[in-house]
Amino acid sequence: MNLERFRESAWNGLWRQNTGLVQLLGLCPILAISTSVVNATSLGLATVLVMAMSNLAVASLRNLIPYEIRIPVFILIIASLTTMVDLAFNAYFHDLYLVLGIFIPLIVTNCIVLARVEAFAAKNDPLSSTVDGVMMGLGLVCLLAVLGGLRELAGNGTLFAGIEMIVPGASAIAVLGKDYPGFLIAILPPGAFFTLGCLIALSNWIRSRAAQRKAAGPGTDDRSLATAKAAS
C-alpha cells in the first residue's frame, strides 16, 4: 500500500465518505449514545476495533469464503470479534461497560461494519482493508466526539463527564460554570436529531463552497464567489 493510496483511504474515511455525515449509516448508536464526549468516543473506538479486525479477517480469508454464503460468514466473523471487544470492555472498563450497555454487542448489527466488509475488504488485500476499516471508524469517532461534545456542553455545561470511568481520579470540566442550569432537550433524543442535522447541514455547506471554489479555479476568494453567484 503506497502513500497515495493511504491518503485516499484516510480522506475517504474522515471526510469524503464519512459514515455519519455522508452515508448516514449507524444512526441508532450515533444518536442514542452521544450524550457525552466520553460515552460517544468510547463506543466509536470500540467500533474502530471491530471494523479494523473484521476487515483484516475477511480480506485474509476472502478467497476461501464461497460467494453464496459470504454474508452469513461475514456476520459470524463480525459477531466473534464484537464479543471479544465486549468482553474486553467488561474486564478492563467495567463501569463504562455498564453505561454503554447493549450498544457494544449491537456493533454486530451496525451496517457500517458490514458495509465496509462487503464493499471493500472482500475485494482488497489485508493491509488496505485494515487501513480502510480504521479510517472509516475514525471518521465515525470524530463525528461522535463532536456530537457528544456539543450535546454535553449544551445540556450540562460540562465536557468529559464520566472520564473517571477511564482515568481514575479525573473529573469533568465545568466549561459553563457550576451554576449553569442546563438545557435538557440537548441530551434527549430530539436534541440528538437536531444537532446531527446541523452538523450535516454544515458539512454540506462546506462541501458546496469547496466545489464552487474548485469550479471557479485556483485563487478565488469568497467575495469573488459571492459576486459571481449574484451575477448569475
C-alpha positions in Angstrom: 0.0 0.0 0.0 1.6 3.2 -1.2 1.4 6.7 0.5 -1.1 8.0 -2.1 -3.5 5.2 -1.5 -3.2 5.6 2.3 -4.0 9.3 1.9 -7.0 8.4 -0.3 -8.3 6.0 2.3 -7.8 8.5 5.1 -9.6 11.3 3.3 -12.5 9.0 2.3 -13.0 7.7 5.8 -12.5 11.0 7.7 -14.4 13.3 5.3 -15.4 12.4 1.8 -17.4 9.3 2.7 -17.8 9.9 6.4 -20.2 7.2 7.6 -22.4 9.5 9.7 -22.3 12.8 7.7 -22.4 11.4 4.1 -23.5 7.8 4.2 -25.9 8.2 7.1 -25.2 4.7 8.4 -25.3 3.5 12.0 -27.6 6.4 13.2 -29.1 4.4 16.1 -25.9 4.3 18.2 -24.8 7.7 16.9 -28.0 9.3 18.3 -28.5 7.1 21.3 -25.1 7.1 23.0 -23.8 10.6 22.1 -25.0 12.3 25.3 -21.3 13.0 26.3 -17.9 13.0 24.8 -16.7 10.0 26.9 -19.6 7.8 26.0 -19.6 8.7 22.3 -15.9 8.4 21.8 -15.7 5.1 23.7 -18.3 3.5 21.6 -16.7 4.9 18.5 -13.3 3.4 19.5 -14.9 0.0 20.1 -16.4 0.2 16.6 -13.0 1.1 15.2 -11.5 -2.1 16.7 -14.3 -4.3 15.3 -14.1 -2.7 11.9 -10.3 -3.0 11.7 -10.2 -6.6 12.8 -13.2 -7.6 10.7 -11.7 -6.1 7.5 -8.4 -7.8 8.2 -10.0 -11.2 8.8 -12.3 -11.0 5.8 -9.6 -9.7 3.5 -7.3 -12.6 4.6 -10.0 -15.2 4.1 -11.8 -13.8 1.1 -10.5 -16.4 -1.4 -11.7 -19.2 0.9 -15.2 -17.9 1.5 -17.8 -19.2 -1.0 -19.7 -16.3 -2.6 -23.1 -17.8 -1.9 -22.6 -17.8 1.9 -20.4 -14.8 2.2 -22.9 -12.7 4.2 -23.5 -15.3 7.0 -19.8 -15.8 7.2 -19.1 -12.1 7.4 -21.7 -11.7 10.2 -20.2 -14.7 12.1 -16.7 -13.1 11.9 -18.0 -9.7 13.0 -20.0 -11.3 15.9 -17.0 -13.2 17.1 -14.8 -10.1 17.1 -17.5 -7.9 18.7 -17.8 -10.5 21.5 -14.0 -10.2 22.1 -14.3 -6.4 22.3 -17.4 -6.6 24.6 -15.6 -9.0 27.0 -12.5 -6.7 27.0 -14.6 -3.7 27.9 -16.3 -5.7 30.7 -12.9 -6.8 32.1 -11.0 -3.5 31.9 -13.6 -0.7 31.8 -16.5 -2.3 33.7 -18.1 1.0 34.8 -18.0 2.3 31.2 -19.3 -1.1 30.0 -22.3 -0.8 32.2 -23.1 2.7 30.8 -22.7 1.7 27.2 -24.8 -1.4 27.8 -26.3 -3.1 24.8 -24.7 -0.8 22.3 -21.4 -2.7 22.3 -23.0 -6.0 21.4 -25.1 -4.2 18.8 -22.0 -3.4 16.8 -22.7 -6.7 15.2 -25.8 -5.3 13.6 -24.2 -1.9 12.8 -24.5 -1.5 9.0 -21.2 0.5 8.9 -19.2 -2.6 9.7 -20.9 -5.0 7.3 -21.0 -2.4 4.6 -17.2 -1.9 4.6 -16.6 -5.6 4.9 -18.8 -6.3 1.8 -17.8 -3.2 -0.2 -14.0 -3.1 0.5 -12.5 -5.9 2.5 -14.0 -8.7 0.4 -12.2 -7.2 -2.7 -8.9 -5.9 -1.4 -5.7 -7.0 0.3 -5.5 -7.3 4.1 -3.3 -4.2 4.7 -5.5 -1.9 2.6 -8.6 -3.3 4.2 -7.3 -2.8 7.7 -6.5 0.8 6.9 -9.9 1.3 5.4 -11.6 -0.1 8.5 -9.5 2.1 10.8 -10.1 5.3 8.8 -13.8 4.7 8.4 -14.0 4.1 12.1 -12.1 7.2 12.9 -14.4 9.2 10.8 -17.2 7.9 13.0 -15.2 8.7 16.2 -14.7 12.3 15.1 -18.4 12.7 14.4 -19.4 11.1 17.7 -16.9 13.2 19.6 -18.2 16.5 18.1 -21.8 15.4 18.5 -21.3 14.2 22.1 -19.3 17.4 23.0 -22.0 19.7 21.7 -24.8 17.9 23.4 -23.0 17.6 26.7 -21.9 21.2 26.6 -25.4 22.5 25.8 -27.2 20.0 28.1 -25.0 20.1 31.2 -22.4 22.8 30.6 -19.5 20.3 31.0 -17.1 18.3 28.9 -15.6 14.8 29.6 -18.3 13.9 32.1 -17.6 10.3 33.1 -13.9 10.4 32.3 -13.2 8.9 35.8 -14.5 5.6 34.4 -11.4 5.5 32.1 -8.9 7.6 34.0 -9.3 7.2 37.8 -9.1 10.5 39.7 -10.0 12.6 36.7 -13.1 14.8 36.6 -15.4 16.6 34.2 -14.6 20.2 33.1 -17.3 22.6 34.0 -17.0 24.8 30.9 -20.1 26.9 31.6 -19.7 27.0 35.3 -21.3 25.0 38.1 -24.4 27.3 38.2 -25.3 26.5 34.6 -29.0 25.4 34.6 -28.6 23.0 31.7 -30.6 22.7 28.5 -32.4 19.3 28.9 -33.5 18.8 25.3 -29.9 18.7 24.2 -29.3 15.4 25.9 -32.7 13.9 24.9 -33.3 12.2 21.6 -34.8 15.3 19.9 -31.6 17.2 20.7 -29.6 14.4 19.0 -31.6 14.7 15.8 -31.4 18.5 15.8 -27.6 18.6 16.5 -26.8 15.9 13.9 -28.9 17.7 11.4 -27.0 20.9 12.0 -23.7 19.1 11.6 -24.9 17.5 8.3 -26.0 20.9 7.0 -22.6 22.5 8.0 -20.8 19.6 6.2 -22.9 20.1 3.1 -22.3 23.8 3.1 -18.5 23.3 3.4 -18.6 20.8 0.5 -20.7 23.1 -1.6 -18.2 26.0 -1.0 -15.3 23.7 -1.9 -17.0 22.6 -5.1 -17.7 26.2 -6.1 -14.0 27.2 -5.5 -12.8 24.2 -7.5 -15.2 25.1 -10.4 -14.1 28.8 -10.2 -10.4 27.9 -10.4 -7.5 28.5 -8.0 -7.1 31.8 -6.2 -10.8 32.6 -6.0 -11.9 34.1 -2.7 -15.3 34.2 -1.0 -16.1 37.7 -2.3 -15.4 36.7 -5.9 -17.7 33.6 -5.4 -20.5 35.8 -4.0 -20.1 38.3 -6.9 -20.2 35.5 -9.5 -23.2 33.9 -7.8 -25.1 37.2 -7.7 -24.3 37.9 -11.3 -25.7 34.5 -12.4 
